[in-house]
Amino acid sequence: MLNNKNILVTGGTGSFGKKFIEMTFKRYNPNKIIVYSRDEFKQDVLKKDITLKNPEILNNIRFFIGDVRDRERLYRAFKGVDYVIHAAAMKQVPACEYNPFEAIKTNIHGAQNVIDAALDCGVKKVVALSTDKAVNPINLYGGTKLVSDKLFISANAYSGNGGTIFSVVRYGNVAGSRGSVIPFFKDLIDKGVKEMPITDFKMTRFWITLDQGVELVYKALEEAIGGETYISKIPSFKIVDLAKAMLDDCVLKEVGIREGEKIHEIMVTKDDSRFTFEFDRHFIITPHFNWWKNSKNMIENGKNVKSGFEYTSGGNNEWLDVDNLRRELKRNGFI
């Protein structure tokens, strides 16, 4: 699928971008991957890391300084690109709350710039990374990502037959990624702290690794026909169990929920159930537009979920207990 192709990753120096580069060069033989991001220091760190670990792929990587807010720079970067993975975003909830206009410029205006550049430069497919926080959003980050998702889905109405195909992949906090709870707990444990702060003892999350996140993007790149939202079927876990899995004799302290934080992650709402199809390992939410219904593009090999169905980390059928979490943590090198 990606052999001899040109792929651009916005926000390519983040956790996802690094894993995407690693997995793509192991599985495919791309012509080049373009890392598009605004931080020259992180690009330099990534380049040095690749030089140490995989120097043979350096000739097939381009480091492109640019911001998704900058339309002209995006147009320059998108020339000759076959596939775009849009991972750039302002993601920290408190930062978005305190700097709302900056979040809007990056997450909404930036998304529109990516769409326009892809349409005008003849990009074949665009996959945009979403978040559980875009579902029933209670903070500005979630609100901007909801708008971003809508923009990418609606963009298919403008691309026409044979034009750019846009789709979305949605998942929650990735295990071990920057800013997630695992490195936070690990830092406390390394400092000798025995008391683990838990915002709410009832809190649950989905378990998804970076590898699984990249696999979901591959699926969207391969299968999407325009407007779908892909969601992995993955196990849930309790935050209190995660703390116990990382430190046997830890003391748990409930410290109160943070601003903009949810008790459970939500991936599919009851209202979306009418448009959601279930597969063996994932769900697909189809667009709510007439152009989708009239397009003869039908979801095959999937079944409609029941009306009123919702997919949340608190109401999941598959769970990781303390022992299973410890095994997953060891298998992924987190402990």
PyMOL commands that set and color helices and strands:
alter all, ss='L'
color gray80, all
select helices_A, chain A and resi 15-27+40-53+55-60+71-78+93-98+100-121+132-134+140-154+156-159+181-190+210-223+239-246+271-275+290-293+322-331
alter helices_A, ss='H'
color red, helices_A
select strands_A, chain A and resi 6-10+32-37+61-65+83-86+125-131+165-171+195-198+204-206+229-232+236-238+251-254+266-268+276-278+282-285+303-304+311-312
alter strands_A, ss='S'
color yellow, strands_A
deselect
rebuild
show_as cartoon
